[in-house]
Amino acid sequence: MKAFITTTSFGFIATDEEFAIVDKFLFGKKQVEILEKIQQKQVIEEEVELVERLAKCYDEIIIESLKTKSAYDGVEQSDKILIQQTTAHGDYVREHFDEIIGQLSDVDIRKSLNDAYNRITSEKIRQSVKTNDVMIVETINSLEEIEDTTGKLIERLREWCTPYLPEMDKLSNHELYARVIATQTSRENIINSGILDNTHVVLSDSYDVDIGENDLNIIRTFAGSLHSLYETKNMLEEYIDEKISEVAPNMYDVAGANLAAKLIAHTHGLENLAKLPSSTIQIIGAEKAIFRHLKTGENPPKHGLIFQHPSIRGSNWWVRGKLARAVANKITIAARKDAFSNDYDPNLKVELDEKIEEIKKAHPFPERKKSKKDDDKKGKKGKKKGKKERGKKRKRNKRKLKKGEYVY
């Protein structure tokens, strides 16, 4: 005799070979707790009790489940258990859902199911939203947008002030430029304040351009807004530096705060980054180049976002690919340590520095590429060599054939 156990959202239903209900267990008040365990593919105590009761009366118990049979090894008479992903009896229970509910319980099971799944969904959403990851992602995205904005606005401010302050074009520090215009504005105030004393910029006393006070106020207001953006940018950089050192200390050492934050933002979380292989991390951010390589056959990219790593960006072009591979390997290890073990390993940074020095020493000059002429020469040499190996041609028999000696 066989018994079939079907897991439903309101309980475990046991049927015999004739599709009749022979035993059951309804979740009741434990519904949310048990449903969460089922989703995690855990074996439920009440399910084990039901199996043990059925084992006394039936020779074989078929459980409709995605779990493996080894999950039921601790159950008495587990040799009677057989696991199947789908059964005809399970389909029957689901098709006659309303009828079976009416037979088993007078409680409004539909309402309780709705409440249970709402609670489970809310809990999953709460767990999925990781505050640290969200803060890092949004902060680095905001920082990138501010950098784009300040780059455009400082260009506009410089063009605006060039006719009035042409000497200031020599000032390469954009933030200081905006602060000078925002706080002093007029040539006289800038000269008297001494704000440019530590720079190589000197304003001439003889140069004078008439500009109205109202015009100066407009420029001052614009420069003040730009300067406040620079202050916000500095604040966000400090926050990212602090947050990355707290959440991902290994990545902070290996990649730096900004690069680590950009990689986390690009993959939408530290755990997602930790699950990627180093070859993928090496080219994150170079998606356009990858698709161009796949479409046109161009050379594949050697690096993506990790080009911003100082050891790669400041190195010679012929070793950047090798350095990118080494940096990506260490970033992968660092991300996995930060995401899964929370173990800080200061040796990662030391090992990376040693590897970088080793690569640079091994390749002080670019490798000479083989030209087509060299290949052609090698090919010709190979042909001559082949003739010698085949040996000399056989000498032709010069004896003339007489009449009647022809062979057909």
Secondary structure as UniProt FT lines:
FT   STRAND          2..7
FT   STRAND          11..15
FT   TURN            17..18
FT   STRAND          21..26
FT   HELIX           28..30
FT   HELIX           31..39
FT   TURN            40..41
FT   HELIX           45..55
FT   TURN            56..57
FT   STRAND          60..64
FT   HELIX           69..72
FT   TURN            73..74
FT   TURN            76..77
FT   HELIX           78..80
FT   STRAND          81..84
FT   HELIX           88..95
FT   HELIX           97..104
FT   HELIX           109..128
FT   HELIX           131..161
FT   TURN            162..164
FT   HELIX           166..170
FT   HELIX           174..183
FT   HELIX           187..193
FT   TURN            194..198
FT   HELIX           213..247
FT   HELIX           249..255
FT   HELIX           257..266
FT   TURN            267..268
FT   HELIX           270..274
FT   HELIX           278..282
FT   TURN            283..285
FT   HELIX           287..296
FT   HELIX           305..308
FT   HELIX           310..313
FT   HELIX           317..319
FT   HELIX           320..336
FT   HELIX           337..341
FT   HELIX           347..362
FT   HELIX           372..390
FT   TURN            403..404
//
